Amino acid sequence: MWLNYALIGLSLALVGVAGLQFMYLFYLGRVDDQRKRHIHDLELQCKRLAARLTEAEDRIAEQDELLAKFIQQSDSDEVWADIIEEK
C-alpha cells in the first residue's frame, strides 16, 4: 500500500519536473526572440550610422578640396567669390 503512495508521489514529482522544463523551454524561446529583435535593430542602426559616416566623409573631402583651391590662389577676394558661386 505504501508503495502505491510512493509511486504516486514519484509520478507527481516527475510531472512537476517536466512542467518546469517546459516553462524553461518557453522562457528560452522568448529570450531568443528578444535577442534576434535586438540584433536586427542593431544592424539597422549600424546601416544608418554607416550612411551618415559616408556622408560626413564626403563633406570633409569636399571641404578639403575647397580649402586646397583657396590655398592655391593668391588673391583672396576672388577666391571667396569663386567659392560662394560654386556653392
C-alpha positions, -999 to 999 in steps of 0.1 A, spaced: 0 0 0 27 25 9 44 15 -24 14 29 -43 17 62 -24 54 64 -32 48 57 -69 21 84 -70 44 109 -52 72 100 -77 50 104 -107 38 138 -95 74 149 -89 83 138 -124 52 157 -138 64 187 -119 99 184 -133 86 180 -168 64 211 -164 94 231 -151 114 220 -182 86 232 -205 84 265 -187 122 269 -191 119 260 -228 93 287 -234 115 312 -215 145 304 -236 124 308 -268 112 342 -257 148 353 -248 160 340 -282 133 361 -300 142 392 -280 179 387 -289 170 383 -326 150 415 -325 178 434 -307 203 422 -332 181 433 -361 177 467 -345 215 470 -341 220 460 -377 196 488 -389 213 513 -366 247 502 -380 235 507 -416 222 542 -407 254 552 -390 275 538 -419 255 560 -443 260 591 -421 297 583 -419 299 581 -456 281 614 -460 304 631 -434 335 617 -452 322 631 -485 316 665 -469 351 665 -454 366 657 -488 346 685 -504 357 709 -478 393 698 -482 390 704 -520 377 739 -513 405 746 -489 431 734 -514 416 757 -540 417 786 -516 454 779 -507 464 776 -544 450 810 -554 468 841 -543 440 868 -544 417 860 -515 388 883 -527 384 864 -559 387 831 -541 358 838 -518 337 849 -548 345 817 -566 338 796 -535 304 813 -529 295 808 -566 304 771 -565 282 765 -535 
